[in-house]
């Protein structure tokens, strides 16, 4: 298709070699994901605890 524009590479390149890695950014994103999961699970648990008294008071089981 574009034979003259893109030179052929004589060596195979790996995916990581072409993209590159950024360990500090990856660590930061991992921490953000872990904190988000903890927040969501904590919200679900506290919601069950806080709404349990309302169901008992209304007679719903």
C-alpha positions in Angstrom: 0.0 0.0 0.0 2.6 2.6 1.1 5.7 0.9 0.0 7.9 3.9 -0.3 6.9 5.7 2.9 7.4 3.0 5.6 10.9 1.4 5.6 11.0 -2.3 6.4 12.6 -3.3 9.7 15.2 -6.0 9.5 14.7 -6.8 13.2 11.5 -7.8 14.9 10.4 -5.4 17.6 8.4 -6.5 20.6 5.2 -4.8 21.7 6.9 -3.3 24.8 9.8 -2.0 22.8 7.6 0.0 20.5 5.2 1.3 23.1 7.5 1.5 26.2 6.5 1.2 29.8 6.1 3.9 32.5 6.4 2.1 35.9 5.6 5.2 38.1 2.4 5.9 36.1 1.5 2.2 36.2 2.0 2.2 40.0 -0.1 5.3 40.4 -2.9 3.8 38.3 -2.8 0.5 40.4 -3.2 2.5 43.6 -6.1 4.5 42.1 -7.9 1.2 41.1 -7.3 -0.3 44.5 -8.7 2.7 46.3 -11.7 2.8 44.0 -12.5 -0.8 44.6 -12.2 -0.3 48.4 -14.4 2.7 48.2 -17.1 0.9 46.3 -17.0 -2.2 48.5 -17.1 0.0 51.6 -20.1 2.0 50.3 -22.0 -1.3 49.6 -21.3 -2.6 53.1 -22.2 0.7 54.8 -25.4 1.0 52.7 -26.5 -2.5 54.0 -25.7 -1.6 57.6 -27.4 1.8 57.5 -30.5 0.6 55.7 -31.0 -2.5 57.8 -32.7 -0.5 60.6 -35.1 1.1 58.2 -36.3 -2.3 56.9 -36.9 -3.5 60.5 -38.8 -0.3 61.4 -41.0 -0.7 58.4 -41.6 -4.4 58.9 -39.9 -5.4 55.7 -37.7 -8.5 55.7 
